Amino acid sequence: MSPTPLPDSIEGTLELMDRAGYVADRSLATVLHLALKMKRPLFLEGEAGVGKTEIAKVLADTLGRELIRLQCYEGLDVASAVYEWNYPAQMVEIRVAEASGDMEHTELSKSIFDERFLIKRPVLQALEPSLSGAPVFLIDELDRADEAFEAFLLEVLADNQVTVPELGTIKADEPPIVIITTNRTREIHDALKRRCLYHWVDYPDAERELEIVRRKVPGAAQRLATEVVAFVQKLRAEEELFKQPGVAETLDWATALSELNEIALDPDMASDTLGVLLKYQDDIERVRGSKVRQMIDDIRKDAPAQQTMPTV
């Protein structure tokens, strides 16, 4: 199956994202279009839950490419991310050679470090040719990995290749579509950023967030969706929270309230379900109760037309 052609314009990139239900703004579509045309990695930075990872998934789905994901974490090393040797199979090869007695030492060394004993991890998999075209290679939450691994990635990002000492350099015939995400828990070195195009993925404005909720939670009542988005937007703008709710939490809260057959924000129900929206007890206690009631009242005063909107 041949891959879908890359979009040839910013508008085409917007349409591509829209077909997959991703509500992108023009600035994101622009840098994404450039990354695809220039064959450069795209470095996406932003708070958790704003949709950075989803961008890679949407690209893979709409372009008909394989998605290869490297989830970063503290202690990630070459054996887990790039490759390792199948030591048990190599030992079997050595035992067979010893039993037969007809293999020289140099021949044995070449034999056991053959590609058939190479276990390919995400980085090497991303450099392999594919019938569906270059894969989408997602390096997710790079800020969780150690700086040593970050430095190792420089060769991959700069030259689309990896050096395996026993085999030599393995280079991609076609560069993968690389998406790197970070939640900015630590700074990423400039040397890596220079090899990428950069984009900050911010929280969406109210209009775009409401469109996202309508697409992702179509079963939610119109008034409920509007009030949920207005409440979350007000939280982000006015409250000093340890962790602001992301779009993912907005969707979860709208889904939860819809499952409870709510058609508008009820202060008691909103307080009881804050654990869906906020993930730290101090944040929940700051908002729960009278604060929730006051915020809902303020939302309805600011948008009186909501009172007469259809609720089903």
QUIRA-V292170 format. One record per residue. N is the residue number from 1. SS is DSSP state (H for helix, E for strand, - for the rest). Layout:
n=[N/N]
ss=[SS/SS]
//
This chain:
n=[1/2/3/4/5/6/7/8/9/10/11/12/13/14/15/16/17/18/19/20/21/22/23/24/25/26/27/28/29/30/31/32/33/34/35/36/37/38/39/40/41/42/43/44/45/46/47/48/49/50/51/52/53/54/55/56/57/58/59/60/61/62/63/64/65/66/67/68/69/70/71/72/73/74/75/76/77/78/79/80/81/82/83/84/85/86/87/88/89/90/91/92/93/94/95/96/97/98/99/100/101/102/103/104/105/106/107/108/109/110/111/112/113/114/115/116/117/118/119/120/121/122/123/124/125/126/127/128/129/130/131/132/133/134/135/136/137/138/139/140/141/142/143/144/145/146/147/148/149/150/151/152/153/154/155/156/157/158/159/160/161/162/163/164/165/166/167/168/169/170/171/172/173/174/175/176/177/178/179/180/181/182/183/184/185/186/187/188/189/190/191/192/193/194/195/196/197/198/199/200/201/202/203/204/205/206/207/208/209/210/211/212/213/214/215/216/217/218/219/220/221/222/223/224/225/226/227/228/229/230/231/232/233/234/235/236/237/238/239/240/241/242/243/244/245/246/247/248/249/250/251/252/253/254/255/256/257/258/259/260/261/262/263/264/265/266/267/268/269/270/271/272/273/274/275/276/277/278/279/280/281/282/283/284/285/286/287/288/289/290/291/292/293/294/295/296/297/298/299/300/301/302/303/304/305/306/307/308/309/310/311/312]
ss=[-/-/-/-/-/-/-/-/-/H/H/H/H/H/H/H/H/H/H/-/-/-/-/-/-/H/H/H/H/H/H/H/H/H/H/H/H/H/-/-/E/E/E/E/E/-/-/-/-/-/-/H/H/H/H/H/H/H/H/H/H/H/H/-/-/-/E/E/E/E/E/-/-/-/-/-/-/H/H/H/H/-/E/E/E/-/H/H/H/H/H/H/H/H/H/H/H/H/H/H/-/-/-/-/H/H/H/H/H/H/H/H/-/-/H/H/H/E/E/E/-/H/H/H/H/H/-/-/-/-/-/-/-/-/-/E/E/E/E/E/-/H/H/H/-/-/H/H/H/H/H/H/H/H/H/H/H/H/H/-/E/E/E/E/-/-/-/E/E/E/E/-/-/-/-/-/E/E/E/E/E/E/-/-/-/-/-/-/-/H/H/H/H/-/-/E/E/E/E/E/-/-/-/-/-/H/H/H/H/H/H/H/H/H/H/H/-/-/-/-/-/H/H/H/H/H/H/H/H/H/H/H/H/H/H/H/H/H/-/-/-/-/-/-/-/-/H/H/H/H/H/H/H/H/H/H/H/H/H/-/-/-/-/-/-/-/H/H/H/H/H/H/-/H/H/H/H/-/-/-/H/H/H/H/H/H/H/-/-/H/H/H/H/H/H/H/H/H/H/H/H/H/-/H/H/H/H/H/-/-/-/-]
//
